[in-house]
Structure formats: C-alpha cells, structure tokens
C-alpha cells in the first residue's frame, strides 16, 4: 500500500539494487541528465519523489480553500475575477502534479485517499485562517512569494515530469505574487484602517510563511539525500534566507513593519538576519493541531463526497464510449 511505500524501507527492493546500477544512476544525476518515467531509478528515489510531489499537489488543492473563502466577498469585480482565476490556477497545479506523481506508478485514487484519511501531509501554511481581505493580499505576496522561491529551483529538479510541470506553475505563481503585492500596496496607500488591516495580515502571516520552507537544515530528514539526487537544489535554510532577503525590502516599501524585533540588515554579509522561529508551533500544525487543520480536511472530504456523481458519470460515459467503439469494430469486421 502507498502508506507503507511512504513510511518504510523496502528491503527486498533495496537488496536487489546492485551497487553498479546505483553508481550509474548517480553518474547520470551528476551529469545533469533528466530521469524519465521509464528509466531505472532506485526505489528510495521513487519514494521520495512520490512523497514530495504528492504533498505538493495536496498543498495546491488544500491551498484553494483559504482564498476560496473570499471569492464571494472580494471588494470589486476586478478583484473577484483575479482571485477566481488564481484559485482555478491552483486547482490546475494540483492536477499537473498528481499527473507527474502518477508517472511514478502510484494512482490518483491512492493519493487522494492519503489526503482524505489524513495520512498525507500538505503545506502547514494552509492551516491558518483568512480573517480579512488583507489576508488575500498577504497570501499572494508572502505565500506565493515563498512558493516561487522554493519552486523556481524545482524547474531544474532531476525528475523530468516534475521539472516540466514546475515551469508552467512558476509562471502562474509569479502572477499570483504580483496580484497579492498589488492588493497590499492598494491597502497601504488607502485609509489608516486599510493600512492597519494590511499590517495585521503581515503580523499573522510572516512567521507561518517562513515555516513553509520546512524544518531547519540540522533537523531536515530528507534534505541531504534529496540534494545528492538533485531533487532539491537548495536547502530549506538557504531558501528561507533568500526569501527574507527578497521580501523585507518589499515590506519596507509598503511602509509596514515586520513582527520580528530581531530583524536587522547585516552589511557584512548583505543578508537580513531574523529572529528565532517557533518550531513548536510548526510541529503542532504538522501534527494536525493548527487553527484550521480539521476544517480543511472536512472541506476536502465533503467536496470529494459531493463530487462522487461526477466520477460515476465520467466512468459510465467512458464505458459507453468503449462499448460503442467495440460495436463499430465488430460491424467493420462483419462487413
Ligand atoms: N508543511 O526533511 P524535510 C503553494 C515535512 S503550495 C508541511 O525538510 P523535504 C501554494 C516534510 O514533508 C506549497 N510539512 O522534507 C498553493 C517531511 O515530512 P515526511 C507547497 C512540511 O521534503 C496554493 C518533514 O516535514 N510546496 O505554494 O526535504 C496557493 C521533514 O522535512 C513542511 C511544495 O510542496 C511544511 N511547510 O523538504 C498558494 C514544494 N516542511 O514527508 C501557494 C515542494 C516540511 O517525511 N516541496 N514538511 O512525513 C519541497 O520543496 C519540500 O518537500 C519541502 C520539505 C521544502 C516542503
């Protein structure tokens, strides 16, 4: 079962992977060759990819919920149309990513079951609530900004289908980031109440956005191996620092302050130094105890149950088409 594939070593498979094959595989990786679905790959490489790509897909799908919450309440038709398009893009990203994961031999149904049963992870960030319209700005600016920082290097990830999916996803994410920043800019140039709303959103989303990059390198289980396989091109801490360096000047331009008394520019290194992240909070959210974990999973389960008739209709339609093709073939053969 997929859960086992995720969580356990597969001794039989590992034992049959001769060192020569593993070495040749690593040579291909080191030579920057792309690995394609029909190529031989170590079982652990396959498992790591299924884990990462499916978590990424689930994040896109669950990520539709906090913003979807504001579609009916967007302040103008233009804002509504842009938000609707963004949320639809996220659904599309989830589908490309599920398709990329399927090339590794896992089925869509297994992946969806993993999400709905609570066995699979999705990004911690989507377990926080969207309380005001400014949260939609903050999500686009910070969450999509963090996503781009993490995902641009994935366009060069070693597994071909994942890398190719990421190219289109990154183009769309960059539109998402700009629409979010533009919402923040409009609010910051608006009334004092609007600016205060933008500040409050930054206060609530800043630290969770930094947690999106994953645990510190010293505690990251997968980073070292994923870097050797060139699935990841940068470590969690490297990407987090790049994000802070890119984002702090954008926040200062908005006239906002960051909720971090230790944030300061270090002229010697050229980096913004930031304070300690509350990793206890991160662990709580991953363990299912964030502000919205329960609500998010319930929403996905409800949507899945309510969509059952669509899946049944699609299957019935496919069966009817197969039958028609078979009759046509029989008629031609009889003539
Ligand atoms: N939240 O060894 P590590 C989006 C897990 S979608 C939850 O460092 P790895 C967007 C990690 O999975 C954003 N879990 O792992 C959508 C692992 O658990 P397991 C999603 C997290 O894989 C809609 C354990 O902690 N982006 O942007 O080397 C609207 C140890 O971590 C998190 C992607 O998925 C987290 N934040 O590195 C707007 C990008 N962090 O599996 C925006 C692709 C870590 O051992 N994924 N964990 O049980 C990646 O780049 C990597 O998987 C990560 C983690 C950097 C996230």
Boltz pocket constraint, residues with backbone or C-beta under 6 A from the ligand:
constraints:
  - pocket:
      binder: B
      contacts: [[A, 51], [A, 52], [A, 55], [A, 56], [A, 57], [A, 59], [A, 60], [A, 63], [A, 64], [A, 90], [A, 121], [A, 122], [A, 123], [A, 124], [A, 125], [A, 139], [A, 143], [A, 144], [A, 146], [A, 147], [A, 150], [A, 211], [A, 212], [A, 213], [A, 214], [A, 215], [A, 219], [A, 220], [A, 221], [A, 222], [A, 223], [A, 226], [A, 232], [A, 236], [A, 286]]
      max_distance: 6.0
